[in-house]
């Protein structure tokens, strides 16, 4: 144990650079998300991407987060209760009639906010583990005064397993998941047989699963896996035309200008 009476080492004994480093204030004083917003340490269906929450996003966590963020829980949620204020905001008296769409991995939330604004009569439950992406969508929700989005910042597989009952969803959106280009990494792709089975089981009869990718080998795998699921049927002969509700993002527009393709798949629960 250090003797508390020992004289401290004089500052003069330290190099000037060390003293200035100690004295220098932190360069980044950006506000962080509130401490009660929990994010998981272990992610199973996504890899956490690097990024920094901006001041505007952190403010959205504080101001919009308490209304929109749903904590993960290992038990089923009541979707009607979760979206009650969404029904009121859209003038609907019967909240039970509102369809619920699950979105997995919304990135920075550009398409999510667009679709939710286009369809105020529907609920959107969105899973994303990228904190700046969550903050960006919260900011868009505030700017556009959207009431029909809820976010679970947790692994989508666990949300499916524990929070969403069978036949509780009217639709699922999976737009541009990580393609894991290298063959040895293909097994890490999100859309594999086990997950597709979970998604199909949680769709109501007549509900749909809409996937989109800009990586053709992944599109081919998606088509194969979705076609093999007995609860699903393809709504098109192969790939589907882009539904009008899905907007062209800046990233997608840039890819199209470079000659990259985009493939949509829309399957329906039988």
QUINOR-V49227 format. One record per pair of residues at least 4 apart in sequence whose ideal C-beta (glycine too) atoms are under 6 Angstrom apart, sorted by sequence separation. I is the first residue (numbers start at 1). J is the second residue. If there is no record, write none. Layout:
i:I j:J
i:I j:J
This chain:
i:9 j:13
i:14 j:18
i:33 j:37
i:53 j:57
i:60 j:64
i:61 j:65
i:64 j:68
i:65 j:69
i:109 j:113
i:140 j:144
i:158 j:162
i:159 j:163
i:160 j:164
i:164 j:168
i:203 j:207
i:222 j:226
i:223 j:227
i:236 j:240
i:242 j:246
i:248 j:252
i:14 j:19
i:43 j:48
i:53 j:58
i:77 j:82
i:87 j:92
i:128 j:133
i:141 j:146
i:154 j:159
i:180 j:185
i:213 j:218
i:248 j:253
i:255 j:260
i:106 j:112
i:128 j:134
i:180 j:186
i:213 j:219
i:226 j:232
i:152 j:159
i:87 j:95
i:116 j:124
i:141 j:149
i:180 j:188
i:103 j:112
i:180 j:189
i:199 j:209
i:84 j:95
i:87 j:98
i:211 j:222
i:177 j:190
i:112 j:126
i:80 j:95
i:80 j:96
i:134 j:151
i:134 j:153
i:106 j:126
i:79 j:100
i:101 j:122
i:106 j:128
i:242 j:264
i:99 j:122
i:100 j:123
i:101 j:124
i:102 j:125
i:103 j:126
i:104 j:127
i:105 j:128
i:124 j:148
i:239 j:263
i:240 j:264
i:30 j:55
i:33 j:58
i:98 j:123
i:108 j:133
i:112 j:137
i:123 j:148
i:124 j:149
i:125 j:150
i:126 j:151
i:127 j:152
i:240 j:265
i:107 j:133
i:240 j:266
i:31 j:58
i:109 j:136
i:113 j:140
i:117 j:144
i:172 j:199
i:33 j:61
i:34 j:62
i:108 j:136
i:109 j:137
i:120 j:148
i:127 j:156
i:196 j:225
i:200 j:229
i:90 j:120
i:116 j:146
i:90 j:121
i:109 j:140
i:113 j:144
i:191 j:222
i:200 j:231
i:235 j:266
i:116 j:148
i:127 j:159
i:193 j:225
i:200 j:232
i:116 j:149
i:169 j:202
i:196 j:229
i:234 j:267
i:235 j:268
i:168 j:202
i:169 j:203
i:170 j:204
i:166 j:201
i:232 j:267
i:233 j:268
i:166 j:202
i:171 j:207
i:179 j:215
i:86 j:123
i:167 j:204
i:170 j:207
i:171 j:208
i:172 j:209
i:173 j:210
i:174 j:211
i:175 j:212
i:233 j:270
i:160 j:198
i:164 j:202
i:169 j:207
i:231 j:269
i:179 j:218
i:231 j:270
i:83 j:123
i:214 j:255
i:226 j:267
i:222 j:265
i:219 j:263
i:214 j:260
i:214 j:262
i:213 j:263
i:104 j:156
i:212 j:264
i:211 j:265
i:210 j:266
i:89 j:147
i:208 j:266
i:209 j:267
i:208 j:268
i:86 j:147
i:86 j:148
i:207 j:269
i:205 j:269
i:203 j:269
i:102 j:169
i:82 j:150
i:100 j:169
i:100 j:170
i:101 j:171
i:102 j:172
i:103 j:173
i:104 j:174
i:99 j:170
i:105 j:177
i:65 j:138
i:61 j:135
i:64 j:138
i:60 j:135
i:64 j:141
i:53 j:131
i:57 j:135
i:60 j:138
i:64 j:142
i:53 j:132
i:57 j:136
i:60 j:139
i:70 j:150
i:72 j:152
i:48 j:129
i:49 j:130
i:51 j:132
i:53 j:135
i:57 j:139
i:60 j:142
i:68 j:150
i:69 j:151
i:70 j:152
i:72 j:154
i:46 j:129
i:56 j:139
i:68 j:151
i:43 j:129
i:77 j:163
i:74 j:162
i:76 j:165
i:45 j:155
i:44 j:155
i:45 j:156
i:43 j:155
i:45 j:157
i:44 j:157
i:39 j:153
i:40 j:154
i:118 j:245
i:115 j:245
i:114 j:247
i:111 j:247
i:111 j:249
i:110 j:249
i:45 j:190
